[in-house]
């Protein structure tokens, strides 16, 4: 059967418990001839291809992995919705002449939320009460913080929108926290694989569970590590014509695992406990730039994940000792040391006749 978005899910769930093996394939591998395409002809065409073993089957992870994947993806969409709501909230602050974003590092932090609660109350701006919520490092710039909201004018429409945005973000925070708790319960049978991935620098328990929900725990479905990286969208695309390379951007595959691996790569290069990926990132950044170096580190991490899950081995790369040591430039031999070198290596040299 074709993988036709969400429409194939209920049919696949029914057949999974009845049929011994369900062959799910990508539509691009069984595309019918243009001009001769109906639902009935599509069915016959797919059946003919399958009969001659020409259908490339897609891997379908177990049911518990699929359920965890749906919850993780739902949580990712909720995070995107929360980011959009934060942008609308900051737009309201800009329209109301509230300049907290230009003074505070986090306009959604404890200090900013406390000041906004005072401004949106019935009392309005009160300098003394606006100073009370100032916490932590923001106390050093308390005068600038209060000055940034002194000339604020919140219109009734903006006041209503700010209050609705705050309630919406609080609700989204609770839903995101619940989506982060669900994988912990559903990935309990695969907890050994989760602990194994946590040995990689930059990967937390939550990140490990989401990665496993995307790629699964069985690495036999992939031919090698390169295929897994290609599936995750971490390899450059092949676009060549007449011997000329056009675009080498990464592919559009891996809508969910690719940004997650990039976040893990950014965390790994900042790790101080294990500087393996940080050293490799610094060397790549000097030649290729920061963005390409991060994608390269994300791909290296995916290769490590493949071999760790396939062999059940801990993170112990073969060049771990070499990467921690700075590269030394080859020493240039002087004339005297070059003449002594054959003798040090055990060769018998004839003395030159100086008479």
Secondary structure as UniProt FT lines:
FT   TURN            5..6
FT   HELIX           7..16
FT   TURN            17..18
FT   HELIX           27..29
FT   TURN            34..35
FT   HELIX           39..51
FT   TURN            52..53
FT   HELIX           63..95
FT   TURN            96..97
FT   HELIX           100..102
FT   TURN            107..108
FT   HELIX           110..119
FT   HELIX           127..132
FT   HELIX           136..141
FT   HELIX           142..147
FT   TURN            148..151
FT   HELIX           156..186
FT   HELIX           188..190
FT   HELIX           191..197
FT   TURN            198..199
FT   TURN            201..202
FT   HELIX           205..215
FT   HELIX           219..221
FT   HELIX           225..231
FT   TURN            232..233
FT   STRAND          240..241
FT   TURN            242..243
FT   STRAND          244..245
FT   TURN            255..256
FT   HELIX           257..268
FT   TURN            269..270
FT   HELIX           276..288
FT   HELIX           290..311
FT   TURN            318..319
FT   HELIX           320..324
FT   HELIX           335..344
FT   TURN            345..346
//
